[in-house]
Amino acid sequence: MKYLNSLLCLLVPGSSSVLAGMYVRAFAVPAIGLSMVFLFSITRWVVTPSGFAAMLVVLVAWHFISYWIGILAISENKLTRRYQALTLIALVAVNLSIIVSSHLYKAQIFGFSFYHIPSPSMEPTLQVGDVVLVNTWDTASADRKVIVVKRHQHGIVLAKRITKIRRASDGLEIFIGGDNSLRSIDSRKFGWIAEDNIIAKVEFVWFSFRGSRWFQSIK
């Protein structure tokens, strides 16, 4: 049971506080973690390599700090096992709700998301297997900016570079191209696209499935 409790405490933020009888603090653990993400997002530090890395370190550190605070106090727990179980179920539900909603709506709530590079069209800037962090609050066009964009409203998502901008009768239009022009299907084939189709600006490579690229800024 001791090892099972330790595993539970590691997997579910705040559960060690529940086992220690500190149920108010238990629900504060995921709430504070979520607040930290909001803080990094609002300041936009999250879309920089150093800021995103710092956020991950802070979240992991907060989880382990809260874990040890609860573990050290478990021996003083006087709650009934039934009350523990009900509180743990509620805590798991809260954590799952935060995880699921944060994953589904991170682009809207936190202003960032991730995109996997599936083709060599942007080499050497972006390589096959790269996972990039994109800034979903920065969709204004700017010459030479690397973006993720759709050709049309229901088109596939592409990672390309803006090479030209022009004003059309219904707004701005952009001309996009791949840095690896010989292996890129871009505006040279399908023409100009509306600025409204820009999804986000590519900020940096978080990691790569095929190499040792970590936290590399994109220019």
C-alpha positions in Angstrom: 0.0 0.0 0.0 2.9 2.4 0.8 4.4 2.0 -2.7 0.9 2.3 -4.3 0.3 5.5 -2.5 3.7 6.9 -3.6 2.9 6.0 -7.2 -0.5 7.7 -6.9 1.1 10.8 -5.4 3.6 11.0 -8.3 1.0 10.6 -11.0 -1.8 12.8 -9.6 -0.8 16.4 -8.5 -2.1 17.1 -5.0 -2.9 13.5 -4.1 -0.2 13.4 -1.4 -1.9 16.3 0.3 -5.2 14.3 0.3 -3.5 11.4 1.9 -2.1 13.8 4.5 -5.6 15.2 5.2 -4.8 18.6 3.7 -7.7 18.5 1.2 -7.9 22.3 0.6 -4.2 22.4 -0.3 -4.7 19.3 -2.5 -7.0 21.2 -4.9 -4.7 24.2 -4.7 -1.8 22.2 -6.2 -3.3 21.9 -9.8 -4.8 25.4 -9.5 -1.4 26.9 -8.8 0.1 24.9 -11.6 -2.5 26.2 -14.0 -1.9 29.7 -12.8 1.8 29.4 -13.6 1.0 28.4 -17.1 -1.3 31.4 -17.4 1.4 33.7 -16.1 4.0 32.4 -18.7 1.4 32.7 -21.4 0.2 36.2 -20.6 3.7 37.5 -20.5 4.4 35.7 -23.8 7.6 34.3 -22.3 6.1 30.9 -23.1 6.8 31.3 -26.9 10.5 31.7 -26.4 12.8 28.7 -25.9 14.1 29.9 -22.5 10.6 30.8 -21.3 9.0 27.5 -22.4 11.9 25.5 -20.8 11.6 27.6 -17.6 7.8 26.9 -17.5 8.4 23.1 -17.7 11.1 23.3 -15.0 8.8 25.3 -12.7 5.8 23.0 -13.2 7.9 19.9 -12.5 9.5 21.5 -9.5 6.1 22.6 -8.1 4.8 19.0 -8.5 7.7 17.5 -6.6 7.6 20.2 -3.9 3.9 19.6 -3.3 4.5 15.8 -3.4 7.1 15.9 -0.6 5.1 18.3 1.5 2.2 15.8 1.5 4.4 12.7 1.9 6.0 14.2 5.0 2.6 14.8 6.6 0.8 11.6 5.7 1.6 10.0 9.1 -0.6 12.7 10.7 -3.6 12.0 8.6 -6.8 11.3 10.5 -9.3 11.1 7.7 -11.3 8.0 7.0 -10.4 5.9 4.0 -13.9 6.5 2.5 -13.4 10.3 2.7 -9.9 9.9 1.2 -11.3 7.9 -1.7 -14.0 10.4 -2.5 -11.6 13.3 -2.3 -9.1 11.5 -4.5 -11.8 10.8 -7.1 -12.7 14.5 -7.1 -9.0 15.5 -7.4 -8.5 13.1 -10.3 -11.5 14.6 -12.0 -10.2 18.1 -11.6 -6.7 17.2 -12.9 -8.2 15.4 -15.9 -10.5 18.4 -16.7 -7.5 20.8 -16.6 -5.3 18.4 -18.7 -8.0 17.8 -21.4 -9.2 21.4 -21.6 -5.7 22.7 -21.7 -4.8 20.3 -24.5 -7.9 21.0 -26.6 -8.0 24.8 -26.1 -4.3 25.7 -25.5 -4.2 27.7 -28.8 -7.1 29.9 -27.6 -6.5 30.0 -23.9 -2.7 30.1 -23.7 -1.8 31.4 -27.2 0.5 28.6 -28.2 0.3 25.1 -29.8 2.5 22.5 -31.5 3.0 21.4 -35.0 4.8 18.4 -36.4 6.9 18.9 -39.6 6.0 16.0 -42.0 8.0 17.0 -45.1 11.4 18.5 -46.1 9.9 21.5 -47.9 11.3 23.9 -45.2 14.8 22.4 -44.9 17.2 23.4 -43.5 15.2 25.7 -41.3 12.7 23.0 -40.4 13.4 19.3 -40.8 11.3 16.2 -41.0 10.4 15.1 -37.5 10.7 18.5 -35.9 8.0 19.5 -33.4 7.7 23.2 -33.3 6.0 25.6 -30.9 3.8 28.1 -32.7 2.4 31.4 -31.5 -1.3 31.4 -32.1 -1.8 34.9 -30.9 0.6 36.2 -33.7 -1.3 35.8 -37.0 -0.4 39.2 -38.6 1.5 38.8 -41.8 5.1 40.0 -42.0 7.6 39.5 -44.8 10.0 36.5 -44.2 8.0 35.2 -41.2 7.7 31.4 -40.9 4.1 30.4 -40.3 1.6 27.6 -40.3 -1.2 28.3 -42.7 -4.1 26.7 -44.6 -4.5 27.2 -48.4 -8.2 27.7 -47.8 -10.6 27.4 -44.8 -10.7 23.6 -44.9 -7.3 22.9 -46.4 -4.4 21.0 -44.9 -2.0 22.8 -42.6 1.3 23.9 -44.2 4.5 25.3 -42.6 5.9 27.9 -45.0 7.7 31.3 -45.2 5.9 34.5 -46.2 7.8 35.9 -49.2 5.5 38.6 -50.5 2.5 40.5 -49.3 -0.1 42.4 -51.3 -3.3 44.3 -50.7 -6.4 42.7 -52.4 -10.0 44.1 -52.6 -11.0 42.1 -49.5 -7.9 42.4 -47.4 -4.2 41.3 -47.5 -3.0 38.3 -49.4 0.3 36.5 -48.9 2.6 34.5 -51.2 4.3 31.6 -49.4 7.2 29.4 -50.2 9.4 26.7 -48.8 13.0 27.3 -48.0 13.7 24.0 -49.8 12.3 25.3 -53.1 13.0 22.2 -55.1 10.8 20.1 -52.8 8.1 22.5 -51.8 4.6 22.8 -53.1 3.7 26.4 -52.4 2.3 29.6 -53.8 4.3 29.1 -57.0 1.7 26.3 -57.7 -1.5 27.4 -56.0 -1.1 31.2 -55.9 -1.8 33.8 -53.3 -3.8 33.0 -50.2 -5.8 35.2 -47.8 -4.0 36.5 -44.7 -7.0 35.2 -42.6 -5.8 31.7 -43.3 -2.7 32.2 -41.2 -2.9 30.0 -38.1 0.2 30.9 -36.1 3.8 32.0 -36.3 6.5 29.4 -35.9 8.7 30.4 -32.9 11.1 27.5 -32.3 11.8 23.8 -32.6 10.9 22.2 -29.3 12.4 18.8 -30.1 12.9 16.4 -33.1 11.9 12.8 -33.5 14.9 12.3 -35.8 17.8 14.2 -34.3 19.1 16.3 -31.4 17.4 19.6 -32.2 16.1 21.1 -29.0 14.8 24.6 -28.3 16.2 26.1 -31.6 14.8 29.5 -32.5 13.4 30.0 -36.0 14.3 33.0 -38.2 
